Amino acid sequence: MRDVWQLFESWRSYQRDPYSVGTDPLWGPPPLINDVVDCWASEGIMFYNELHHANGMAYHVMLPTEELEFHIERKVAPHQFSTLSQQLVDEGGPTHAVRIAVGKNGRAIIDQDADIVMAAKQVGLSELPVLFNFQNEV
């Protein structure tokens, strides 16, 4: 009888815990951008190579806006993204994914889509779709 009780108790804990054995090993929070850079720079492994197609766009993963802001290297003035902020509010999100250039030299830069990240921060979007572009040097 005790074995049956342990079996059911194990099953109950498995049902409550989405990260248990038997689920997708990459289930859970996505890796940080620095982890993606380390995999590409040190081992040549593209951490993301399959696209998700949702909401009319293709992207690799959804990442927190605060983490994306850290990888912007140029100064973005508020007048550059004020119109985009209103567009994000009207449409409920960006029209395309934020592109991050990841280099084998160990750097990750958001250059072209820095205004999207800053507008999302101003509006209060917690996550943005991200598309990684793996290059030899950034």
Beta strands, then each sheet from edge to edge (+ up, - down):
strand 1: 52-54
strand 2: 57-59
strand 3: 61-64
strand 4: 98-103
strand 5: 108-109
strand 6: 127-135
sheet 1: 1+ 2-
sheet 2: 3+ 6- 4- 5+
end
